[in-house]
Amino acid sequence: MLINCVRIENYRNFQKIEVPLSKVSIIIGENDCGKSNFINAIKLALNNNELEYFQKDCLIQM
């Protein structure tokens, strides 16, 4: 499966974000800027039965 774009709304520290992805994408950034939240949002959309989910009213589309 190839994910071309990730759009996240109202999930943890993301109000609204859209990130285009390619075959190889690298996520870099300062400490505490949301890298792990971005990965967790993708995991949530792919397999929400295995994640701890504490945020209501979020929209994650791929």
C-alpha positions in Angstrom: 0.0 0.0 0.0 1.3 3.4 -0.9 0.0 6.4 1.0 0.2 9.6 -1.2 -1.2 12.1 1.1 -2.2 12.4 4.8 -4.7 14.9 6.0 -5.3 15.3 9.8 -7.9 17.5 11.5 -8.3 18.0 15.3 -5.9 15.3 16.4 -3.7 16.1 19.4 -1.5 19.1 18.4 -2.7 19.2 14.8 -5.7 21.5 14.1 -5.5 20.9 10.3 -2.6 19.6 8.3 -2.2 18.0 4.8 1.1 16.4 4.0 1.9 14.9 0.6 4.1 11.8 0.7 6.3 10.0 -1.8 7.6 6.5 -1.9 10.3 7.5 0.6 9.4 10.2 3.1 11.5 11.3 6.1 9.9 13.0 9.1 12.3 15.4 10.9 11.8 18.2 13.4 12.5 19.6 16.8 11.6 17.8 20.0 7.9 18.1 20.9 6.7 19.3 17.5 4.4 16.4 16.7 6.5 13.8 14.8 5.1 11.0 17.0 1.6 12.3 16.9 1.8 12.3 13.0 2.9 8.6 13.0 0.2 7.7 15.6 -2.4 9.4 13.5 -1.4 7.2 10.5 -1.4 4.1 12.8 -4.9 5.1 14.1 -6.3 5.3 10.6 -4.7 2.0 9.5 -5.5 -0.1 12.6 -7.6 1.7 15.3 -8.2 -1.5 17.4 -4.6 -1.6 18.7 -4.0 2.1 19.6 -4.8 4.1 22.7 -7.1 6.8 21.4 -7.9 9.7 23.7 -8.9 12.5 21.3 -12.5 13.0 20.2 -13.8 14.5 17.0 -10.7 14.0 14.9 -10.6 13.4 11.1 -7.7 11.5 9.6 -7.9 10.8 5.8 -5.4 9.1 3.6 
